[in-house]
Amino acid sequence: MRFKSKLPDVGTTIFTVMSRRAIEEGALNIGQGFPDYPIDPDLAAALVESVADGHNQYAPMEGVVALRELIAHKIEKSYGVDADPEAEITVTCGATEGLYDAIQSVVGPGDEAIIFDPAYDAYEPAVRLAGGRCVRIPLSPPAFAIDWDEVRGRLSDRTRLIIINTPQNPSCTVLDRDDLDALAALIRDRPITVLADEVYENVIFDGRQPNSVLSYPELRDKSFAVFSFGKALHATGWRTGYCVAPPSLTRELRRVHQFNTFSIAAPLQHAIARYLARRPDAWTGLAAFFQAKRDRLAGSLEGCGFEPLRAAGTYFLLVDYGALSRSSDLDFADRLIREAKVATIPLSPFYAAPPSMTLIRLCIAKKDETLDLAAQRLRAFAAQL
Ligand SMILES: Cc1ncc(COP(=O)(O)O)c(C=O)c1O
């Protein structure tokens, strides 16, 4: 090799591995987090209209103005705070680009970023590409609670960023007010920025309200908050998201963004703006929609040995198979693909040093028929053990 890999130990993600195995074995894939049902026909129609209306050239670097205005309106409605579309909102290529740009803007060589395991897999590679290092703090199932005293003990004079994710993938937990108070106290008088991954903000259950850093004045001034239209509109392939941050952080983020993707597909932005202008309530039904799916899947697994943990939010449901087997989650998930013909995601790859546990992650963003068939196969598998 004529060059040195910058990420030599980064292989294919567990999502790709399990999806590939699902195809090889003809298994039902309820592992990877994407819907298997169609998008709203009105959203599809809005895209056709946007193309026909000629929105086919570069969009503004920061994002289409009408879309940023609608995002500001949404933030005001959800969190009671103003966000200036000109200076504080940037449309990105999915939340993934927002996360990447935010990390590149504030992490430099030798800096440290704190992340909580089980962690979504996009954070660490971006920190390392910026020359930084992740300090990974493991959270234990089933509560996955953050011990803020432990976090304080892991801070150093190189700590530049703390990445939080609420509702959290894959633990399906949410941070509460006390967590955000503790976080605010922790970074007070320290040169630390917060990156809040809030892509599942509206997929939150049992009457909970999303706890965004945007609604905490002290955190709002020091945070990037990243969101995803892919999740909100059931259209993960549209690769559109946005980042909300105070002007000073947004300026830095845009320095990266303009040479990363420059701007996001114009027809998609115009289509989303059209759709949201007609359907300002597009977000409000998500909690009930996904809660019904969570309850359907959890209910149909009841008593069979696959024990669902109660999910507070996200597209996912964690299931404990400890009553059925003590095998490692990687082995057990592979066995489920081969024998039950159901592909799931084991939890240990989300940890740097996984604790002992018997958890797999199922995706609830699926048609009811898919969830029912998966449950039926898992029950039949458990019954013959
Ligand atoms: C926690 C979390 N953050 C970010 C993303 C990426 O979102 P997007 O598809 O909008 O890039 C995902 C996608 O699954 C996610 O689960």
The ligand as a MOL file (V3000), in Angstrom:
LIG
                    3D

  0  0  0     0  0            999 V3000
M  V30 BEGIN CTAB
M  V30 COUNTS 16 16 0 0 0
M  V30 BEGIN ATOM
M  V30 1 C -28.5860 8.1710 16.4950 0
M  V30 2 C -28.4830 8.4660 15.0390 0
M  V30 3 N -27.8470 9.5750 14.6440 0
M  V30 4 C -27.7260 9.8960 13.3450 0
M  V30 5 C -28.2520 9.0800 12.3650 0
M  V30 6 C -28.0570 9.4560 10.9200 0
M  V30 7 O -29.1730 10.1260 10.4240 0
M  V30 8 P -29.2740 10.4400 8.8530 0
M  V30 9 O -29.7970 9.1900 8.2020 0
M  V30 10 O -30.2200 11.5800 8.7700 0
M  V30 11 O -27.9120 10.7780 8.3880 0
M  V30 12 C -28.9270 7.9140 12.7250 0
M  V30 13 C -29.4560 7.0100 11.6950 0
M  V30 14 O -29.8050 5.8890 11.9430 0
M  V30 15 C -29.0480 7.5970 14.1030 0
M  V30 16 O -29.6730 6.4970 14.5080 0
M  V30 END ATOM
M  V30 BEGIN BOND
M  V30 1 1 1 2
M  V30 2 1 2 3
M  V30 3 2 2 15
M  V30 4 2 3 4
M  V30 5 1 4 5
M  V30 6 1 5 6
M  V30 7 2 5 12
M  V30 8 1 6 7
M  V30 9 1 7 8
M  V30 10 2 8 9
M  V30 11 1 8 10
M  V30 12 1 8 11
M  V30 13 1 12 13
M  V30 14 1 12 15
M  V30 15 2 13 14
M  V30 16 1 15 16
M  V30 END BOND
M  V30 END CTAB
M  END
